[in-house]
Amino acid sequence: MNDEILADELVLAGKIVPALGAIGAELGCGLHEAIDEFQRRYDRLRTERLNEFTLPHGDYGRNVHT
């Protein structure tokens, strides 16, 4: 599984922190850039693969404190 697919699967599964780590490793970037890319992927995936999300939009990110 390539890094982009892994990161997308983690986003779909609601595994935010591991997704950020996978995005950072994939792009070779820091946390701030990974957060920006995470948001872009989340938005794209909500449009392209809505039925594959494990959590509804309102619950996504609940209990994630930064």
C-alpha positions as CSV (number, residue, x, y, z in Angstrom):
1,M,0.0,0.0,0.0
2,N,1.5,3.3,-1.0
3,D,1.8,6.2,1.5
4,E,-1.0,8.3,0.0
5,I,-3.5,5.4,0.1
6,L,-2.5,4.6,3.7
7,A,-3.0,8.2,4.8
8,D,-6.4,8.3,3.0
9,E,-7.5,5.1,4.7
10,L,-6.5,6.5,8.1
11,V,-8.5,9.7,7.4
12,L,-11.5,7.6,6.4
13,A,-11.2,5.5,9.6
14,G,-11.1,8.6,11.8
15,K,-7.6,8.0,13.0
16,I,-6.5,11.6,12.9
17,V,-3.1,11.5,14.7
18,P,-1.8,8.4,12.7
19,A,-3.1,10.1,9.5
20,L,-1.2,13.2,10.3
21,G,2.0,11.1,10.8
22,A,1.4,9.3,7.6
23,I,0.9,12.5,5.7
24,G,4.0,14.0,7.2
25,A,6.0,11.0,6.3
26,E,4.6,10.9,2.8
27,L,5.3,14.5,2.0
28,G,8.4,15.0,4.2
29,C,6.7,17.9,5.9
30,G,6.1,19.2,9.4
31,L,3.0,19.2,11.5
32,H,1.5,22.4,10.3
33,E,1.8,21.4,6.7
34,A,0.4,17.9,7.5
35,I,-2.6,19.5,9.1
36,D,-3.3,21.6,6.1
37,E,-2.9,18.6,3.8
38,F,-5.1,16.6,6.1
39,Q,-7.9,19.1,5.8
40,R,-7.6,19.1,2.0
41,R,-7.8,15.3,2.0
42,Y,-10.7,15.2,4.4
43,D,-12.7,17.6,2.2
44,R,-11.9,15.6,-0.9
45,L,-12.7,12.3,0.6
46,R,-16.0,13.6,2.1
47,T,-17.0,14.4,-1.5
48,E,-15.5,11.4,-3.3
49,R,-15.8,8.6,-0.8
50,L,-18.5,9.7,1.7
51,N,-19.9,6.2,2.4
52,E,-16.5,4.9,3.4
53,F,-16.1,7.2,6.5
54,T,-16.5,5.4,9.8
55,L,-17.8,8.4,11.6
56,P,-20.4,11.1,10.7
57,H,-19.1,14.6,10.0
58,G,-20.4,15.9,13.4
59,D,-18.5,13.2,15.3
60,Y,-15.3,13.4,13.3
61,G,-12.5,14.9,15.4
62,R,-14.4,14.7,18.7
63,N,-12.1,14.2,21.6
64,V,-9.1,15.2,19.6
65,H,-7.4,18.1,21.5
66,T,-4.5,20.0,20.1
